[in-house]
């Protein structure tokens, strides 16, 4: 992802934020790779902050890695089964 995005993103597979990319908002994805700028809340099974990556905010994941040179300023939370069920219930109610 190059350029700037602001808002809520839902990605089924992987979101890759390139060096020239910037995301501000809330992200839901299975895998997030940050090599640009991220600010907000990120929910993902796996999150990687690469050497040029800068992340600020809250991360909800049980698999977080930060390469040498990568920066993270914020809070991390583990993913709880109850949260996943609540998100799925909310999605079903919204569709229903």
One Martini backbone bead per residue (centre of mass of N, CA, C, O) as a GRO file, in nm:
protein
   96
    1UNK     BB    1   0.091   0.041   0.028
    2UNK     BB    2   0.043   0.346  -0.107
    3UNK     BB    3   0.009   0.621   0.060
    4UNK     BB    4  -0.306   0.742   0.198
    5UNK     BB    5  -0.495   0.632   0.492
    6UNK     BB    6  -0.827   0.696   0.638
    7UNK     BB    7  -0.962   0.468   0.875
    8UNK     BB    8  -1.137   0.170   0.808
    9UNK     BB    9  -0.993  -0.162   0.781
   10UNK     BB   10  -1.068  -0.461   0.579
   11UNK     BB   11  -0.862  -0.757   0.564
   12UNK     BB   12  -0.832  -1.085   0.476
   13UNK     BB   13  -0.525  -1.081   0.465
   14UNK     BB   14  -0.282  -0.867   0.362
   15UNK     BB   15  -0.108  -0.579   0.491
   16UNK     BB   16   0.099  -0.343   0.311
   17UNK     BB   17   0.323  -0.096   0.430
   18UNK     BB   18   0.506   0.113   0.282
   19UNK     BB   19   0.740   0.355   0.300
   20UNK     BB   20   0.514   0.559   0.153
   21UNK     BB   21   0.313   0.472   0.367
   22UNK     BB   22  -0.018   0.563   0.528
   23UNK     BB   23  -0.191   0.483   0.839
   24UNK     BB   24  -0.511   0.599   0.979
   25UNK     BB   25  -0.660   0.389   1.232
   26UNK     BB   26  -0.846   0.087   1.171
   27UNK     BB   27  -0.730  -0.258   1.172
   28UNK     BB   28  -0.832  -0.561   0.989
   29UNK     BB   29  -0.624  -0.860   0.989
   30UNK     BB   30  -0.416  -1.132   0.945
   31UNK     BB   31  -0.178  -0.944   0.811
   32UNK     BB   32   0.085  -0.710   0.911
   33UNK     BB   33   0.296  -0.480   0.724
   34UNK     BB   34   0.544  -0.243   0.844
   35UNK     BB   35   0.732   0.027   0.645
   36UNK     BB   36   0.588   0.272   0.754
   37UNK     BB   37   0.295   0.432   0.861
   38UNK     BB   38   0.128   0.392   1.187
   39UNK     BB   39  -0.203   0.497   1.324
   40UNK     BB   40  -0.363   0.316   1.595
   41UNK     BB   41  -0.558   0.022   1.539
   42UNK     BB   42  -0.454  -0.331   1.558
   43UNK     BB   43  -0.590  -0.634   1.406
   44UNK     BB   44  -0.390  -0.940   1.428
   45UNK     BB   45  -0.227  -1.237   1.402
   46UNK     BB   46   0.004  -1.073   1.236
   47UNK     BB   47   0.294  -0.856   1.315
   48UNK     BB   48   0.513  -0.639   1.120
   49UNK     BB   49   0.806  -0.446   1.189
   50UNK     BB   50   1.009  -0.287   1.002
   51UNK     BB   51   1.293  -0.094   0.971
   52UNK     BB   52   1.093   0.157   0.853
   53UNK     BB   53   0.890   0.129   1.074
   54UNK     BB   54   0.593   0.307   1.216
   55UNK     BB   55   0.425   0.269   1.535
   56UNK     BB   56   0.106   0.394   1.671
   57UNK     BB   57  -0.064   0.250   1.958
   58UNK     BB   58  -0.267  -0.041   1.911
   59UNK     BB   59  -0.213  -0.397   1.970
   60UNK     BB   60  -0.380  -0.702   1.845
   61UNK     BB   61  -0.164  -0.974   1.932
   62UNK     BB   62   0.037  -1.293   1.931
   63UNK     BB   63   0.224  -1.177   1.670
   64UNK     BB   64   0.514  -0.987   1.728
   65UNK     BB   65   0.744  -0.799   1.515
   66UNK     BB   66   1.077  -0.629   1.536
   67UNK     BB   67   1.294  -0.477   1.365
   68UNK     BB   68   1.572  -0.335   1.320
   69UNK     BB   69   1.460   0.012   1.342
   70UNK     BB   70   1.198  -0.029   1.443
   71UNK     BB   71   0.887   0.134   1.560
   72UNK     BB   72   0.716   0.141   1.891
   73UNK     BB   73   0.422   0.325   2.025
   74UNK     BB   74   0.250   0.161   2.293
   75UNK     BB   75   0.008  -0.101   2.295
   76UNK     BB   76  -0.034  -0.440   2.400
   77UNK     BB   77  -0.248  -0.721   2.306
   78UNK     BB   78  -0.407  -0.996   2.351
   79UNK     BB   79  -0.590  -1.245   2.217
   80UNK     BB   80  -0.929  -1.315   2.270
   81UNK     BB   81  -1.185  -1.524   2.225
   82UNK     BB   82  -1.414  -1.329   2.303
   83UNK     BB   83  -1.349  -1.109   2.095
   84UNK     BB   84  -1.398  -1.280   1.842
   85UNK     BB   85  -1.691  -1.348   1.898
   86UNK     BB   86  -1.794  -1.055   1.913
   87UNK     BB   87  -1.718  -0.978   1.621
   88UNK     BB   88  -1.890  -1.196   1.479
   89UNK     BB   89  -2.162  -1.116   1.602
   90UNK     BB   90  -2.162  -0.825   1.492
   91UNK     BB   91  -2.153  -0.902   1.194
   92UNK     BB   92  -2.413  -1.075   1.188
   93UNK     BB   93  -2.602  -0.844   1.283
   94UNK     BB   94  -2.537  -0.647   1.047
   95UNK     BB   95  -2.635  -0.853   0.819
   96UNK     BB   96  -2.928  -0.951   0.945
   0.00000   0.00000   0.00000
